[in-house]
């Protein structure tokens, strides 16, 4: 859950994957 990754254009994908993983975990 590294939301700071959203500030990077190339890291936005990592943020999306992280959020998706969290949604599935919940």
C-alpha positions in Angstrom: 0.0 0.0 0.0 2.5 2.6 -1.2 0.3 5.5 -2.3 3.3 7.7 -2.9 3.9 5.6 -6.0 1.0 7.3 -7.6 3.1 10.4 -8.0 5.2 8.7 -10.7 3.7 8.1 -14.1 5.4 4.7 -14.5 4.6 3.8 -10.8 0.9 4.5 -11.3 0.6 0.9 -12.5 2.1 -0.3 -9.3 -0.4 1.8 -7.3 -3.2 0.3 -9.3 -2.0 -3.2 -8.8 -1.6 -2.6 -5.1 -5.1 -1.2 -4.8 -6.5 -4.1 -6.6 -4.7 -6.5 -4.3 -6.1 -4.7 -1.3 -9.6 -4.9 -2.8 -9.3 -8.6 -3.3 -7.9 -9.1 0.2 -10.9 -7.3 1.7 
